[in-house]
């Protein structure tokens, strides 16, 4: 991949076969005029060419331009487990494998693997991330990386003992806050305390939710393999009474669902849960390839889209994925749900994640913003029909050829 760093003294006119801006309809044979380190104009190439005297023309020919991608949910600390955790028929098998193998990792191994994973993310065209950490071993890497985003210090404590000390941001490009692991691994009072911590600071509250049937069983009955796991790990709370409702309803009854909450996975939802999603305007992050890997199934994307809430994409970790590619997450959804529009998937991969994470100037290409976009090659995209081109782009083999960004 070539990197094109745009300095404030350059005046450029960049043309491409197709330009997707992060929302709305893409431009066929479109162009971006960049001047003084900002995107000055966007439009049809034939119009901008006659209006941008003195600009250096960069013709990207058949490459497709789009904003840098957003990976809204990942765990860098699990990077050393790539290809060391088998795919699972049941979620609990995968969980137990991860716990066992992670305990064998050294801090150095985690740190070095995370370093190479960040490099992979860069070459996959990702610019904005929602990183979940348990050990803080990756903070120095992220502070010195070119990425932006959230760092979630994940809390796991069903017994409810975990002090929530003030967390300092590591750089101006990252927000740092607490997140809760899941409804079955954090006590009800601690879930509310983490939400209150984030509300006070106007931060996003994130939590895995409705990921597995084991989670549903635990909250409905208070029994099952997740209870067994909590007992084994000394985390069982004897006075816990199961709420006997779905995971989503449980979080709602605790007062945790609103526009500053991010639910990850949301696979096993009941009929009333979809109405709750609509009413609370909660944000969603879906990780389809991870879900297939761990044996939990796929979220009902068409029905979730009908709720009208903001939905983004994540990869989860290399313990449940062989590649941290948002392109592959889009492709997976398109293969399983062919009627979902390519534009919907592209928006989930770019602007939606940036909106959820609170970076309104990321994930989009817009006049007045500093350039931060990709030029992507796809061998299959030969059509001059917009819908066909977009579908071929989603399903075809892709490679980021050039990454454009402005100097700091």
C-alpha positions in Angstrom: 0.0 0.0 0.0 1.3 3.5 -0.9 0.8 6.3 1.5 0.1 9.8 0.1 0.6 12.5 2.7 -1.0 15.8 1.6 0.7 18.9 2.9 -0.8 22.3 3.3 0.9 23.7 0.3 -0.5 21.3 -2.3 -3.4 22.0 -4.6 -4.7 18.7 -5.9 -7.6 17.4 -8.1 -8.1 13.7 -7.5 -10.3 11.8 -9.9 -11.6 8.3 -9.5 -14.1 5.9 -11.2 -16.3 6.1 -8.2 -16.2 8.2 -5.0 -18.3 7.1 -1.9 -18.5 9.9 0.6 -19.7 7.9 3.7 -23.3 8.5 3.1 -25.7 9.3 0.2 -25.2 8.3 -3.4 -21.6 7.9 -4.7 -20.2 9.9 -7.6 -19.4 8.1 -10.9 -16.3 9.7 -12.5 -16.1 12.0 -9.6 -13.3 14.3 -8.2 -12.1 15.9 -5.0 -10.3 19.2 -5.1 -7.9 19.6 -2.1 -6.3 22.9 -1.3 -4.4 24.1 1.8 -4.8 20.8 3.5 -8.6 20.7 3.2 -11.2 19.2 0.9 -12.4 22.3 -1.0 -14.8 20.9 -3.5 -16.5 17.6 -4.4 -18.3 16.9 -7.7 -18.3 15.4 -11.2 -14.8 15.4 -12.7 -15.8 17.3 -15.8 -17.1 20.2 -13.7 -14.2 20.4 -11.3 -11.6 20.1 -14.0 -12.8 23.3 -15.6 -13.0 25.1 -12.3 -9.7 24.1 -10.6 -7.0 25.9 -12.6 -3.5 25.2 -11.3 -4.4 22.0 -9.5 -2.2 19.0 -9.9 -4.3 16.2 -11.4 -4.1 12.7 -9.9 -6.1 10.3 -12.0 -6.9 7.1 -10.0 -8.5 5.6 -13.1 -10.6 2.5 -12.0 -9.8 2.8 -8.3 -12.7 3.4 -5.9 -12.4 6.1 -3.3 -14.0 5.9 0.1 -13.4 7.2 3.6 -11.1 5.3 6.0 -13.1 2.5 7.7 -14.2 2.2 11.3 -13.6 -0.9 13.3 -16.0 -0.2 16.2 -15.2 -3.3 18.3 -11.9 -5.2 18.7 -9.6 -6.7 21.3 -5.9 -6.2 20.4 -4.8 -8.1 23.5 -6.1 -11.3 22.1 -4.0 -11.0 18.9 -1.5 -13.7 19.9 -4.4 -16.2 19.9 -4.8 -16.1 16.1 -5.3 -19.7 14.8 -4.8 -21.0 18.3 -8.5 -21.1 19.3 -10.6 -23.6 17.3 -13.9 -22.7 15.8 -16.7 -23.7 18.2 -20.1 -25.3 18.0 -21.1 -23.7 21.3 -20.1 -20.4 22.7 -19.0 -21.8 26.1 -16.4 -24.1 24.4 -14.8 -21.0 22.7 -14.9 -19.0 26.0 -13.1 -21.8 27.9 -10.5 -22.1 25.2 -9.8 -18.4 25.3 -9.5 -18.3 29.1 -7.0 -21.2 29.1 -4.8 -20.0 26.2 -4.8 -16.4 27.3 -3.5 -17.4 30.7 -0.4 -18.8 29.0 0.5 -15.6 27.2 3.3 -13.3 28.4 3.0 -9.5 28.5 5.7 -9.3 25.8 3.9 -11.7 23.5 0.7 -9.7 23.9 2.5 -6.4 23.2 4.4 -7.6 20.2 1.4 -9.3 18.6 -0.7 -6.2 19.1 1.9 -4.1 17.4 1.7 -6.3 14.3 -2.1 -6.3 14.5 -2.1 -2.5 14.4 -0.1 -2.6 11.2 -2.6 -5.0 9.7 -5.4 -2.7 10.6 -3.6 0.2 8.9 -3.2 -1.8 5.7 -6.9 -2.9 5.9 -7.8 0.8 5.6 -9.1 1.3 9.1 -8.6 4.7 10.7 -10.9 4.7 13.7 -11.2 1.9 16.3 -13.1 0.9 19.4 -10.5 -1.0 21.4 -11.3 -3.1 24.4 -8.5 -3.7 26.9 -8.2 -5.7 30.2 -4.5 -5.2 30.9 -3.7 -1.8 29.4 -0.7 -3.4 27.7 -1.6 -1.8 24.4 -2.0 1.8 25.6 1.5 2.9 24.6 1.1 1.4 21.1 -2.2 3.2 20.6 -0.9 6.5 21.9 1.9 6.4 19.3 -0.2 5.1 16.5 -2.0 7.0 13.7 -5.4 5.8 14.8 -8.2 7.6 16.6 -11.0 6.2 18.7 -12.1 4.9 22.1 -10.2 2.7 24.5 -12.6 0.8 26.7 -11.1 -0.5 30.0 -13.2 -3.6 30.3 -14.6 -4.6 33.8 -15.3 -8.2 34.6 -16.6 -8.8 38.1 -19.8 -10.6 38.9 -19.1 -10.3 42.6 -19.3 -6.5 42.1 -15.9 -5.5 43.6 -14.1 -3.1 41.2 -13.1 0.5 42.0 -13.8 2.9 39.2 -11.0 5.3 39.5 -10.7 8.3 37.1 -9.0 7.2 33.8 -6.7 9.7 32.0 -6.8 10.0 28.2 -3.6 8.8 26.6 -3.6 11.3 23.7 -5.9 13.9 22.1 -6.9 11.2 19.5 -8.3 8.7 22.0 -11.1 8.8 24.6 -10.5 6.4 27.5 -13.3 5.0 29.7 -14.7 1.9 31.3 -16.9 -0.7 29.7 -18.7 -3.7 31.0 -17.9 -7.1 29.7 -21.4 -8.7 29.6 -24.7 -9.0 31.6 -23.5 -12.4 32.9 -20.0 -11.3 34.1 -20.7 -8.0 35.8 -23.0 -7.5 38.8 -26.2 -5.4 38.4 -25.0 -2.7 40.7 -21.6 -2.5 39.0 -23.3 -2.3 35.6 -25.2 0.7 36.8 -22.1 2.2 38.4 -20.1 1.9 35.1 -23.0 3.5 33.2 -23.2 6.4 35.7 -19.4 6.9 35.4 -19.8 7.3 31.7 -22.9 9.4 31.9 -21.1 11.9 34.2 -18.3 12.3 31.7 -20.6 12.1 28.6 -18.8 9.0 27.4 -20.0 6.0 25.5 -21.1 2.9 27.6 -20.3 -0.3 25.8 -21.2 -3.9 26.6 -21.5 -7.3 24.9 -25.1 -8.2 24.8 -27.3 -11.1 23.7 -24.3 -12.8 22.2 -25.1 -16.5 23.0 -27.8 -18.9 24.0 -25.8 -19.6 27.2 -26.3 -15.9 28.1 -30.0 -16.1 27.5 -30.2 -19.3 29.6 -28.3 -17.7 32.5 -30.5 -14.6 32.7 -33.7 -16.6 32.3 -33.0 -19.3 34.8 -29.8 -18.5 36.7 -28.4 -21.8 35.6 -26.3 -23.3 32.8 -22.6 -23.4 31.8 -22.0 -19.7 32.5 -23.1 -20.1 36.1 -20.7 -23.1 36.3 -17.9 -20.9 34.9 -18.6 -18.1 37.4 -18.4 -20.6 40.3 -15.1 -22.1 39.0 -13.6 -18.7 38.8 -14.8 -17.5 42.2 -17.1 -15.0 40.8 -20.5 -16.5 41.7 -22.8 -14.2 43.8 -25.0 -16.4 46.0 -27.7 -13.9 46.4 -28.1 -13.3 42.6 -31.7 -13.8 41.5 -32.1 -14.3 37.7 -34.2 -11.5 36.2 -36.0 -14.1 34.0 -36.0 -11.8 31.0 -33.9 -11.4 27.8 -30.4 -9.8 28.1 -31.7 -6.7 26.3 -34.7 -6.3 28.6 -32.4 -6.9 31.7 -30.2 -4.0 30.7 -33.2 -1.8 30.0 -34.7 -2.6 33.4 -31.4 -1.5 34.9 -31.7 1.8 33.1 -28.7 1.3 30.8 -30.1 1.7 27.3 -30.0 5.1 25.6 -28.3 7.0 22.8 -24.9 6.8 24.7 -24.9 3.0 24.9 -23.3 0.6 22.5 -24.5 -3.0 22.4 -22.1 -5.4 20.7 -23.3 -8.6 18.9 -27.1 -8.5 19.7 -27.8 -11.9 18.1 -30.4 -13.6 20.3 -33.2 -11.0 20.5 -36.9 -11.6 21.3 -39.7 -9.9 19.5 -40.1 -7.1 22.1 -36.3 -6.5 22.1 -36.5 -5.0 18.6 -39.1 -2.6 19.8 -36.8 -1.7 22.8 -34.0 -1.0 20.4 -36.2 1.4 18.5 -37.5 3.1 21.6 -34.2 3.6 23.4 -32.2 4.5 20.3 -29.3 2.4 21.5 -26.3 2.0 19.2 -25.3 -1.4 17.8 -22.1 -3.0 16.6 -22.3 -6.2 14.7 -19.4 -8.7 14.2 -20.7 -11.4 11.9 -17.5 -13.3 11.2 -16.6 -13.6 14.9 -20.2 -14.8 15.5 -19.8 -17.6 13.0 -16.5 -18.5 14.4 -17.8 -18.8 18.0 -20.9 -20.8 16.9 -23.5 -18.2 18.1 -25.1 -17.6 14.8 -25.7 -14.3 13.0 -27.7 -11.2 14.0 -31.0 -10.5 12.2 -29.6 -7.6 10.2 -32.7 -6.9 8.1 -34.9 -6.6 11.2 -32.3 -4.6 13.1 -32.1 -2.1 10.2 -35.9 -1.7 10.4 -35.4 -0.3 14.0 -33.7 2.8 12.5 -30.9 3.0 15.0 -27.2 3.5 14.1 -25.5 0.2 13.3 -21.8 -0.2 12.8 -19.3 -3.0 12.2 -16.5 -4.6 14.2 -14.2 -7.5 13.8 -13.9 -8.6 17.4 -10.5 -10.2 18.0 -8.1 -12.6 16.3 -9.2 -15.2 18.9 -12.5 -15.4 16.9 -11.5 -14.1 13.5 -8.7 -14.9 11.0 -8.6 -11.3 9.7 -9.4 -7.9 11.1 -11.0 -6.7 7.9 -14.1 -4.6 7.8 -14.3 -5.3 4.0 -14.7 -9.0 4.9 -17.4 -8.2 7.5 -19.4 -6.3 4.8 -18.9 -9.2 2.4 -20.2 -11.7 5.0 -23.4 -9.8 5.6 -24.0 -9.4 1.8 -23.6 -13.1 1.3 -26.0 -14.0 4.1 -28.4 -11.1 3.4 -28.2 -10.4 -0.3 -31.2 -8.0 -0.2 -29.4 -5.5 2.1 -28.2 -2.6 0.0 -24.4 -2.2 -0.6 -24.8 1.5 0.4 -26.2 0.4 3.8 -23.2 -1.8 4.4 -20.8 0.9 3.3 -22.4 3.4 5.7 -22.1 0.8 8.6 -18.4 0.4 7.7 -17.6 4.1 7.7 -19.8 7.0 8.9 -21.9 5.0 11.4 -19.0 3.7 13.5 -17.5 7.2 13.6 -20.8 8.7 14.7 -21.2 6.1 17.5 -17.7 6.7 18.7 -18.3 10.5 18.6 -15.9 11.4 15.8 -18.1 13.4 13.5 -15.2 14.4 11.2 -14.2 10.8 10.6 -15.6 8.1 8.3 -16.8 10.7 5.8 -15.5 12.7 2.9 -16.8 16.2 3.1 -16.0 19.7 2.0 -14.0 21.6 4.7 -12.5 18.4 6.3 -9.0 17.3 6.2 -8.5 14.5 3.7 -8.5 10.9 5.1 -9.5 8.4 2.5 -8.6 5.3 0.6 -8.2 4.4 -3.0 -9.2 0.7 -3.4 -8.6 -1.7 -6.2 -11.1 -4.3 -7.0 -10.7 -6.6 -10.0 -14.4 -7.5 -10.3 -15.7 -3.9 -10.6 -16.1 -3.4 -14.4 -19.7 -2.3 -14.6 -20.8 1.2 -15.4 -24.1 0.6 -13.5 -23.9 2.1 -10.0 -25.8 -0.7 -8.2 -23.8 -3.4 -9.9 -20.5 -1.7 -9.3 -21.3 -1.4 -5.6 -22.4 -5.0 -5.2 -19.3 -6.2 -7.1 -17.2 -4.0 -4.8 -18.7 -5.5 -1.6 -18.4 -9.1 -2.8 -15.2 -8.9 -4.8 -11.5 -9.2 -3.9 -10.2 -5.8 -2.7 -6.9 -4.2 -2.0 -6.1 -0.8 -0.6 -3.7 0.7 -3.1 -3.3 4.2 -1.7 -4.1 5.8 1.6 -4.4 9.6 1.4 -4.2 11.7 4.6 -3.1 15.2 5.6 0.0 15.9 7.5 -0.5 16.8 11.2 
